[in-house]
Amino acid sequence: MTDLILAIVHHLIVFGIAAVLAAELALLRPTSMSPHTVKLLGRFDAFYGVLALAILVVGFGRVFHGAKGADFYLDNPVFWAKVGAFGIVGILSIKPTMQIVAWQKSLKTDAGFTPSAEELKGVRRRKLAEIHVFTLIPVAAAAMARGIGLG
């Protein structure tokens, strides 16, 4: 039962991360940017951080407490490719998060603040890169589920 619960929670968190990334990308448009949108971006990005931590906890819970056992994962290069892709997504998310935090601070001092089109373009480009790398994670998961990467 533990394995089933961990698997369900793991999948729900992954879908949540995908939804947050899509929502952030949708909000990062110069034509729809407003102070309210800047606030929403801050909330979504904070939730994204919580989900990223949650997926690590639940994912490694599956590794060490799931039915397949740690050897299934730790000896599989596809698992490490999946972890690597997650790490790259995390690294790519640093600059957008720092920019969104800076926008939040600007909004506190200027209630009418909106980011420049150039700043939006840079953050949007990073978010697109995150999404593209993120798609590799379920690809690796599907490969692992079929035993690819095992001796």
C-alpha positions in Angstrom: 0.0 0.0 0.0 2.9 2.4 0.7 4.2 1.9 -2.8 0.8 2.8 -4.3 0.4 5.9 -2.2 3.9 7.1 -3.0 3.3 6.5 -6.7 -0.1 8.4 -6.7 1.4 11.3 -4.8 4.5 11.3 -7.0 2.4 11.5 -10.2 0.1 14.2 -8.8 3.0 16.4 -7.9 4.5 15.9 -11.4 1.2 17.0 -12.9 1.2 20.0 -10.5 4.7 21.0 -11.5 3.7 20.8 -15.2 0.6 22.9 -14.5 2.5 25.6 -12.6 5.1 25.8 -15.4 2.4 26.2 -18.0 0.6 28.8 -15.8 3.8 30.8 -15.3 4.5 30.8 -19.0 1.0 31.9 -19.8 1.4 34.8 -17.3 4.7 35.9 -18.8 3.2 37.9 -21.7 3.9 41.6 -22.2 0.3 42.1 -23.4 -1.2 40.8 -20.2 1.3 42.0 -17.6 -0.1 44.0 -14.7 0.8 44.5 -11.1 -1.8 41.8 -10.3 0.0 39.4 -12.7 3.3 40.1 -11.0 1.7 39.1 -7.7 0.3 35.9 -9.2 3.7 35.0 -10.7 5.2 35.3 -7.2 2.5 32.9 -5.8 2.9 30.4 -8.6 6.7 30.5 -8.3 6.6 29.9 -4.6 4.2 27.0 -5.1 6.6 25.7 -7.8 9.4 25.6 -5.2 7.2 23.7 -2.7 6.3 21.2 -5.4 9.9 20.8 -6.4 10.9 20.0 -2.8 7.9 17.7 -2.4 8.8 15.7 -5.5 12.3 15.1 -4.2 11.0 13.9 -0.9 8.3 11.6 -2.4 10.6 10.5 -5.3 13.3 9.4 -3.0 10.7 7.9 -0.7 9.8 5.7 -3.7 13.4 4.8 -4.2 14.0 3.6 -0.6 10.5 2.5 0.4 8.8 1.5 -2.8 8.1 -2.0 -4.0 10.9 -2.1 -6.6 13.7 -1.4 -4.1 16.6 1.0 -4.2 18.7 -1.3 -6.4 16.2 -1.0 -9.2 16.7 2.8 -9.3 20.3 3.4 -8.0 21.8 0.9 -10.5 19.9 2.3 -13.5 21.5 5.0 -15.6 18.1 6.1 -16.9 17.1 6.9 -13.3 20.2 9.1 -13.0 19.4 10.8 -16.4 16.0 11.5 -14.9 17.5 13.0 -11.7 20.0 14.9 -13.9 17.1 16.4 -16.0 15.4 17.4 -12.8 18.6 19.1 -11.6 18.9 21.0 -14.9 15.3 22.2 -14.5 16.2 23.3 -11.0 19.2 25.2 -12.2 17.3 26.8 -15.1 14.6 28.0 -12.6 17.1 30.0 -10.5 17.3 33.1 -12.7 13.5 33.3 -13.3 12.8 32.9 -9.5 15.4 35.6 -8.7 13.8 37.9 -11.3 10.3 37.3 -10.0 11.4 38.0 -6.4 13.0 41.3 -7.6 9.7 42.1 -9.3 7.8 41.4 -6.1 10.2 43.8 -4.3 9.6 46.5 -6.9 5.9 46.0 -6.6 6.1 46.7 -2.9 7.7 50.1 -3.5 5.6 50.9 -6.6 2.1 49.6 -6.7 1.9 50.2 -10.4 5.1 48.3 -11.3 5.2 46.0 -14.3 8.4 44.4 -15.7 10.0 45.6 -18.9 9.3 43.7 -22.1 13.0 42.7 -22.2 12.9 41.3 -18.7 9.8 39.3 -19.5 11.4 38.0 -22.7 14.4 36.7 -20.7 12.3 35.0 -18.0 9.9 33.6 -20.6 12.9 32.1 -22.6 14.2 30.4 -19.4 10.7 29.0 -18.5 10.5 27.6 -22.0 13.9 25.9 -21.5 12.6 24.5 -18.2 9.6 23.1 -19.8 11.6 21.5 -22.6 14.0 19.8 -20.2 11.1 18.9 -17.9 9.6 16.8 -20.7 12.6 14.5 -20.6 11.6 13.4 -17.0 8.4 11.5 -17.9 10.2 10.0 -21.0 12.9 8.6 -18.6 10.2 7.4 -16.2 8.4 5.5 -19.0 11.7 3.9 -20.1 12.5 2.9 -16.5 9.0 1.4 -16.0 9.8 -0.9 -19.0 13.2 -2.0 -17.5 15.3 0.1 -19.9 18.7 0.8 -18.3 18.8 -2.3 -16.2 21.7 -4.7 -16.8 
